[in-house]
Amino acid sequence: MTVLAVIVILLVLVDAAIAARLVATRSSSPISSSSHQATTDHPCNHGYYVSQAAHSKKGGRYVSGIAQSNGGKDGKCTAPLPATAPAASHSSDDGSDG
C-alpha cells in the first residue's frame, strides 16, 4: 500500500511539473504578432477576393457569384465586394469541354 501511495505522489509531481512547463511556454510565444503578419501578407488575387466573399456570410449563391466573376483577377484588392453577387458571365473560353 505504501508503494502505491509513493507512485501516486510521484505521478502527481511529474504532472504538476509538465503543466508548469506548458504554461510557461505558452505565455511566452508571440502568437498575436505572427497572426497579424499572416493577415497583412495575403496575395491580392481572385482567391483572396472569393475568400472575403465567403467570410461575409451572405450565402452560397453570393460566394458562387463572386467566384464566377472577375473580382481580384487584375491583382488589385482595393475594389470592395459588391452588395449583391454579379451575374455569372458565360464566355466561350471558360475552359469547359462542352
ZALOLO-261952 format. One record per residue: residue in one letter; chain; x, y, z of N, C-alpha, C, O in turn. Coordinates in nm, 4 decimals. Each point is the difference from the previous one (the first is absolute). Last residue first. Layout:
N
[atom A, A, [X, Y, Z], [X, Y, Z], [X, Y, Z], [X, Y, Z]]
...
END
This chain:
98
[atom G, A, [-1.7522, 2.1310, -7.3051], [-0.1220, -0.0087, -0.0779], [-0.0387, 0.1203, -0.0643], [-0.1022, 0.0032, -0.0686]]
[atom D, A, [0.4802, -0.0892, 0.3747], [0.0136, -0.0879, -0.1140], [-0.1215, 0.0037, -0.0928], [0.0071, -0.0513, -0.1117]]
[atom S, A, [0.2009, 0.4627, 0.4336], [-0.0808, -0.1209, 0.0062], [0.0157, -0.0805, -0.1287], [0.0429, 0.0523, -0.1028]]
[atom G, A, [0.1577, 0.3904, 0.2209], [0.0761, -0.1203, 0.0281], [-0.0828, -0.1261, 0.0086], [0.0534, -0.1047, 0.0367]]
[atom D, A, [-0.1674, 0.5810, -0.1547], [-0.0052, -0.0309, 0.1412], [0.0691, -0.1303, 0.0365], [0.0012, -0.0378, 0.1171]]
[atom D, A, [-0.0957, 0.3363, -0.5365], [0.1326, -0.0450, 0.0408], [0.0043, -0.0334, 0.1486], [0.0996, 0.0279, 0.0666]]
[atom S, A, [-0.4884, 0.1466, -0.2957], [0.0365, -0.1220, -0.0735], [0.1355, -0.0537, 0.0435], [0.0324, -0.1149, -0.0302]]
[atom S, A, [-0.3728, 0.3868, 0.3658], [0.0831, 0.0267, -0.1168], [0.0416, -0.1306, -0.0643], [-0.0074, -0.1060, 0.0622]]
[atom H, A, [-0.3510, 0.3138, 0.3056], [0.0243, -0.1266, -0.0695], [0.0792, 0.0306, -0.1265], [-0.0579, 0.0302, -0.1043]]
[atom S, A, [-0.0422, 0.2112, 0.6145], [0.0260, 0.0201, -0.1430], [0.0349, -0.1336, -0.0622], [0.0849, -0.0728, 0.0514]]
[atom A, A, [-0.3885, 0.2353, 0.3984], [0.1035, -0.0881, -0.0542], [0.0154, 0.0251, -0.1484], [-0.0980, 0.0063, -0.0741]]
[atom A, A, [-0.0590, 0.3738, 0.4261], [-0.0562, -0.1054, -0.0838], [0.1129, -0.0813, -0.0602], [0.1022, 0.0550, -0.0409]]
[atom P, A, [-0.0185, 0.1841, 0.5145], [-0.0159, 0.0344, -0.1413], [-0.0578, -0.1174, -0.0773], [0.0154, -0.1155, 0.0397]]
[atom A, A, [-0.1197, 0.2067, 0.4855], [0.0930, -0.0711, -0.0876], [-0.0229, 0.0414, -0.1438], [-0.1146, 0.0126, -0.0432]]
[atom T, A, [0.0158, 0.3322, 0.4387], [-0.0596, -0.1230, -0.0516], [0.0995, -0.0631, -0.0952], [0.0854, 0.0684, -0.0565]]
[atom A, A, [0.0694, 0.2972, 0.2809], [-0.1076, -0.0322, 0.0939], [-0.0715, -0.1280, -0.0409], [-0.0401, -0.0795, 0.0849]]
[atom P, A, [0.5608, 0.1458, -0.2190], [-0.1304, 0.0574, -0.0328], [-0.1057, -0.0431, 0.1013], [0.0141, -0.1035, 0.0653]]
[atom L, A, [0.5136, 0.1689, 0.0531], [-0.0939, -0.1024, -0.0454], [-0.1323, 0.0656, -0.0346], [-0.0434, 0.0907, 0.0711]]
[atom P, A, [0.4840, 0.2085, -0.1181], [-0.0807, -0.0642, 0.1036], [-0.0897, -0.1079, -0.0606], [-0.0275, 0.0001, -0.1200]]
[atom A, A, [0.5223, 0.1687, -0.0589], [-0.1428, 0.0071, -0.0296], [-0.0786, -0.0694, 0.1112], [0.0325, -0.1129, 0.0366]]
[atom T, A, [0.4483, 0.1134, -0.0443], [-0.0574, 0.1243, 0.0486], [-0.1495, 0.0096, -0.0246], [-0.0686, 0.0736, 0.0709]]
[atom C, A, [0.4376, -0.4071, -0.1775], [-0.0968, -0.0332, 0.1053], [-0.0699, 0.1250, 0.0516], [-0.0584, -0.0028, 0.1083]]
[atom K, A, [0.3345, -0.1879, -0.5810], [-0.0265, 0.1111, 0.0912], [-0.1071, -0.0404, 0.0992], [-0.1030, -0.0560, -0.0377]]
[atom G, A, [0.2623, -0.2018, -0.3496], [0.1077, 0.0101, 0.0977], [-0.0170, 0.1143, 0.0975], [0.0930, 0.0317, 0.0742]]
[atom D, A, [-0.3941, -0.2027, -0.4306], [0.0944, 0.0988, -0.0484], [0.1166, 0.0208, 0.0975], [0.0890, 0.0809, -0.0260]]
[atom K, A, [-0.4649, -0.3668, 0.1123], [0.0845, -0.0611, -0.1024], [0.1006, 0.0986, -0.0583], [0.0949, -0.0405, -0.0671]]
[atom G, A, [-0.4573, 0.1203, 0.4024], [0.1336, -0.0316, 0.0478], [0.0924, -0.0582, -0.1041], [0.1182, -0.0203, 0.0281]]
[atom G, A, [-0.6231, -0.0064, -0.1419], [0.0487, 0.0728, 0.1163], [0.1358, -0.0485, 0.0464], [0.0187, -0.1183, 0.0284]]
[atom N, A, [-0.3390, -0.0139, -0.3965], [0.1403, 0.0307, -0.0245], [0.0633, 0.0728, 0.1175], [0.1108, 0.0521, -0.0123]]
[atom S, A, [-0.5287, -0.4251, 0.0402], [0.0276, 0.1341, -0.0521], [0.1491, 0.0169, -0.0258], [0.0785, -0.0929, 0.0189]]
[atom Q, A, [-0.2904, -0.2920, 0.1828], [-0.0132, -0.0015, -0.1448], [0.0274, 0.1362, -0.0623], [0.0017, 0.0137, -0.1224]]
[atom A, A, [0.0060, -0.0723, 0.5941], [0.0991, -0.0929, -0.0541], [-0.0047, -0.0032, -0.1522], [0.1030, -0.0207, -0.0641]]
[atom I, A, [-0.4256, 0.2707, 0.3005], [0.1306, 0.0659, 0.0094], [0.1064, -0.0896, -0.0627], [0.0895, 0.0490, -0.0689]]
[atom G, A, [-0.5158, -0.2291, 0.0988], [0.0006, 0.1103, -0.0945], [0.1326, 0.0742, -0.0006], [0.0502, 0.0389, -0.1055]]
[atom S, A, [-0.1172, -0.3779, 0.4242], [0.0114, -0.0574, -0.1341], [0.0045, 0.1088, -0.1063], [0.0767, -0.0094, -0.0957]]
[atom V, A, [-0.1589, 0.1361, 0.5389], [0.1394, -0.0416, -0.0161], [0.0219, -0.0587, -0.1390], [0.1028, 0.0256, -0.0628]]
[atom Y, A, [-0.5424, 0.0866, 0.1745], [0.0819, 0.1211, -0.0048], [0.1459, -0.0368, -0.0267], [0.0647, 0.0583, -0.0870]]
[atom R, A, [-0.3662, -0.4054, 0.1614], [-0.0227, 0.0602, -0.1319], [0.0835, 0.1262, -0.0178], [0.0514, 0.0268, -0.1086]]
[atom G, A, [-0.0460, -0.2524, 0.5311], [0.0720, -0.0699, -0.1052], [-0.0187, 0.0593, -0.1377], [0.0937, 0.0010, -0.0798]]
[atom G, A, [-0.1344, 0.3032, 0.5382], [-0.0595, -0.1179, -0.0609], [0.0791, -0.0535, -0.1175], [0.0873, 0.0674, -0.0548]]
[atom K, A, [0.0223, 0.3002, 0.3643], [-0.1207, 0.0389, -0.0728], [-0.0611, -0.1165, -0.0757], [-0.0958, 0.0190, -0.0749]]
[atom K, A, [0.5182, 0.0678, 0.3750], [-0.1156, -0.0783, 0.0446], [-0.1305, 0.0462, -0.0640], [-0.1022, 0.0144, 0.0671]]
[atom S, A, [0.5934, 0.1175, -0.1001], [-0.1063, 0.0978, 0.0201], [-0.1306, -0.0658, 0.0449], [-0.0918, 0.0684, 0.0453]]
[atom H, A, [0.4979, -0.3042, -0.1718], [0.0001, 0.0473, 0.1385], [-0.1089, 0.1031, 0.0276], [-0.0286, 0.0305, 0.1158]]
[atom A, A, [0.0929, -0.1961, -0.5564], [-0.0423, -0.1112, 0.0862], [-0.0071, 0.0434, 0.1457], [-0.0900, -0.0416, 0.0729]]
[atom A, A, [0.2579, 0.3464, -0.3882], [-0.1439, -0.0205, -0.0220], [-0.0519, -0.1115, 0.0912], [-0.1091, 0.0108, 0.0560]]
[atom Q, A, [0.5692, 0.0686, -0.0612], [-0.0690, 0.1084, 0.0690], [-0.1512, -0.0122, -0.0169], [-0.0753, 0.0302, 0.0925]]
[atom S, A, [0.3401, -0.3318, -0.3293], [0.0065, -0.0281, 0.1435], [-0.0706, 0.1081, 0.0802], [-0.0711, -0.0297, 0.0960]]
[atom V, A, [0.1239, 0.0908, -0.5566], [-0.1035, -0.1007, 0.0265], [-0.0022, -0.0341, 0.1492], [-0.1067, -0.0203, 0.0579]]
[atom Y, A, [0.4464, 0.3088, -0.2002], [-0.1285, 0.0661, -0.0202], [-0.1154, -0.0957, 0.0324], [-0.0965, 0.0391, 0.0656]]
[atom Y, A, [0.5342, -0.2081, -0.0690], [-0.0200, 0.0858, 0.1166], [-0.1371, 0.0670, -0.0077], [-0.0707, 0.0093, 0.1004]]
[atom G, A, [0.2020, -0.2619, -0.4705], [-0.0273, -0.0852, 0.1158], [-0.0242, 0.0802, 0.1263], [-0.0881, -0.0334, 0.0792]]
[atom H, A, [0.2254, 0.2506, -0.4826], [-0.1402, -0.0413, -0.0034], [-0.0363, -0.0856, 0.1221], [-0.1098, 0.0126, 0.0541]]
[atom N, A, [0.5233, 0.3032, 0.0276], [-0.0415, -0.0753, -0.1174], [-0.1476, -0.0396, 0.0133], [-0.0671, 0.0371, 0.0963]]
[atom C, A, [0.4936, 0.1743, 0.1842], [-0.1127, 0.0726, -0.0589], [-0.0383, -0.0700, -0.1289], [0.0480, 0.0353, -0.1077]]
[atom P, A, [0.1907, -0.2403, 0.5706], [0.0171, 0.0314, -0.1417], [-0.1244, 0.0726, -0.0522], [-0.1123, -0.0358, 0.0353]]
[atom H, A, [0.2872, 0.0740, 0.4829], [-0.0815, -0.0820, -0.0889], [0.0296, 0.0340, -0.1454], [0.0375, 0.1133, -0.0297]]
[atom D, A, [0.1378, 0.0408, 0.4926], [0.0814, -0.0455, -0.1118], [-0.0782, -0.0895, -0.0955], [0.0557, -0.0956, -0.0541]]
[atom T, A, [-0.2272, 0.2809, 0.4718], [0.0398, 0.1127, -0.0827], [0.0804, -0.0424, -0.1220], [0.0178, 0.0809, -0.0910]]
[atom T, A, [-0.1784, -0.3919, 0.4246], [-0.1150, 0.0643, -0.0617], [0.0404, 0.1160, -0.0899], [-0.0749, 0.0348, -0.0913]]
[atom A, A, [0.4032, -0.2760, 0.3391], [-0.0608, -0.0892, -0.0989], [-0.1183, 0.0675, -0.0692], [-0.0231, -0.0231, -0.1186]]
[atom Q, A, [0.2422, 0.2415, 0.4796], [0.0810, 0.0018, -0.1211], [-0.0637, -0.0860, -0.1085], [0.0035, 0.0369, -0.1174]]
[atom H, A, [-0.1959, -0.0377, 0.5434], [-0.0215, 0.1292, -0.0637], [0.0772, 0.0089, -0.1313], [-0.0499, 0.0550, -0.0982]]
[atom S, A, [0.1094, -0.4316, 0.3701], [-0.1300, -0.0058, -0.0658], [-0.0320, 0.1325, -0.0678], [-0.0667, 0.0016, -0.1034]]
[atom S, A, [0.4642, -0.0341, 0.3541], [0.0089, -0.0825, -0.1199], [-0.1341, -0.0104, -0.0711], [-0.0035, -0.0068, -0.1229]]
[atom S, A, [0.0339, 0.2472, 0.5328], [0.0747, 0.0683, -0.1049], [0.0098, -0.0844, -0.1263], [-0.0018, 0.0551, -0.1100]]
[atom S, A, [-0.2149, -0.2339, 0.4977], [-0.0748, 0.1114, -0.0572], [0.0770, 0.0692, -0.1114], [-0.0609, 0.0412, -0.0987]]
[atom I, A, [0.2569, -0.4037, 0.3525], [-0.1061, -0.0440, -0.0900], [-0.0658, 0.1195, -0.0682], [-0.0269, -0.0054, -0.1200]]
[atom P, A, [0.4797, -0.1044, 0.3976], [-0.0609, 0.1189, -0.0607], [-0.1063, -0.0366, -0.1033], [0.0225, 0.0159, -0.1200]]
[atom S, A, [0.1575, -0.2731, 0.5924], [0.0025, -0.0072, -0.1453], [-0.0729, 0.1189, -0.0605], [-0.1087, 0.0350, 0.0460]]
[atom S, A, [0.1524, -0.1428, 0.4336], [0.1114, 0.0749, -0.0564], [0.0034, -0.0037, -0.1522], [0.0845, 0.0668, -0.0597]]
[atom S, A, [-0.4119, -0.3000, 0.3400], [-0.0115, 0.1431, 0.0261], [0.1128, 0.0804, -0.0625], [-0.0149, 0.1210, -0.0166]]
[atom R, A, [0.0054, -0.6032, -0.0145], [-0.1137, 0.0600, -0.0699], [-0.0046, 0.1500, 0.0201], [-0.0288, 0.0726, -0.0952]]
[atom T, A, [0.3524, -0.3311, 0.3278], [0.0281, 0.0024, -0.1431], [-0.1109, 0.0706, -0.0756], [0.0277, 0.0773, -0.0918]]
[atom A, A, [-0.0814, -0.1497, 0.5554], [0.1096, 0.0943, -0.0223], [0.0312, 0.0128, -0.1488], [0.0283, 0.1102, -0.0469]]
[atom V, A, [-0.3466, -0.4288, 0.1809], [-0.0522, 0.1344, 0.0224], [0.1081, 0.1040, -0.0272], [-0.0280, 0.1042, -0.0592]]
[atom L, A, [0.1516, -0.5575, 0.0385], [-0.0897, 0.0348, -0.1096], [-0.0551, 0.1420, 0.0143], [-0.0103, 0.0730, -0.0986]]
[atom R, A, [0.2743, -0.2498, 0.4481], [0.0828, 0.0236, -0.1187], [-0.0877, 0.0402, -0.1192], [0.0372, 0.0890, -0.0765]]
[atom A, A, [-0.2515, -0.2155, 0.4756], [0.0694, 0.1275, 0.0188], [0.0852, 0.0337, -0.1222], [0.0062, 0.1160, -0.0408]]
[atom A, A, [-0.2198, -0.5355, 0.0499], [-0.0985, 0.1068, -0.0148], [0.0656, 0.1372, 0.0147], [-0.0330, 0.0923, -0.0745]]
[atom I, A, [0.2969, -0.4738, 0.1570], [-0.0329, 0.0106, -0.1435], [-0.0988, 0.1131, -0.0226], [0.0154, 0.0758, -0.0959]]
[atom A, A, [0.0896, -0.1759, 0.5399], [0.1177, 0.0550, -0.0674], [-0.0268, 0.0181, -0.1492], [0.0380, 0.1017, -0.0580]]
[atom A, A, [-0.3680, -0.3144, 0.3211], [0.0085, 0.1423, 0.0339], [0.1187, 0.0661, -0.0710], [-0.0115, 0.1137, -0.0457]]
[atom D, A, [-0.0363, -0.5799, 0.0022], [-0.1078, 0.0683, -0.0701], [0.0042, 0.1506, 0.0270], [-0.0189, 0.0797, -0.0919]]
[atom V, A, [0.3129, -0.3541, 0.3301], [0.0408, 0.0068, -0.1403], [-0.1056, 0.0747, -0.0812], [0.0342, 0.0809, -0.0863]]
[atom L, A, [-0.1358, -0.1648, 0.5354], [0.1091, 0.0967, -0.0109], [0.0471, 0.0163, -0.1446], [0.0266, 0.1115, -0.0448]]
[atom V, A, [-0.3489, -0.4415, 0.1381], [-0.0593, 0.1319, 0.0195], [0.1075, 0.1082, -0.0140], [-0.0244, 0.1036, -0.0619]]
[atom L, A, [0.1641, -0.5524, 0.0531], [-0.0735, 0.0339, -0.1213], [-0.0641, 0.1391, 0.0093], [-0.0027, 0.0733, -0.0988]]
[atom L, A, [0.2183, -0.2459, 0.4812], [0.0975, 0.0299, -0.1058], [-0.0704, 0.0402, -0.1300], [0.0420, 0.0943, -0.0670]]
[atom I, A, [-0.3110, -0.2421, 0.4247], [0.0595, 0.1299, 0.0322], [0.1011, 0.0410, -0.1077], [0.0033, 0.1163, -0.0402]]
[atom V, A, [-0.1939, -0.5450, 0.0076], [-0.1011, 0.1021, -0.0265], [0.0573, 0.1397, 0.0258], [-0.0230, 0.0919, -0.0786]]
[atom I, A, [0.2920, -0.4606, 0.1908], [-0.0144, 0.0095, -0.1452], [-0.0999, 0.1098, -0.0368], [0.0248, 0.0772, -0.0925]]
[atom V, A, [0.0273, -0.1818, 0.5453], [0.1201, 0.0669, -0.0501], [-0.0088, 0.0186, -0.1509], [0.0378, 0.1050, -0.0520]]
[atom A, A, [-0.3775, -0.3540, 0.2624], [-0.0106, 0.1409, 0.0386], [0.1203, 0.0791, -0.0523], [-0.0167, 0.1136, -0.0444]]
[atom L, A, [0.0205, -0.5806, -0.0125], [-0.1022, 0.0596, -0.0839], [-0.0150, 0.1497, 0.0300], [-0.0150, 0.0799, -0.0924]]
[atom V, A, [0.2941, -0.3356, 0.3663], [0.0606, 0.0137, -0.1326], [-0.0989, 0.0685, -0.0954], [0.0395, 0.0851, -0.0797]]
[atom T, A, [-0.1874, -0.2006, 0.5095], [0.0907, 0.1139, 0.0061], [0.0627, 0.0263, -0.1366], [0.0181, 0.1152, -0.0396]]
[atom M, A, [-0.2859, -0.4956, 0.1002], [-0.0816, 0.1194, 0.0000], [0.0857, 0.1254, 0.0000], [-0.0349, 0.0996, -0.0634]]
END
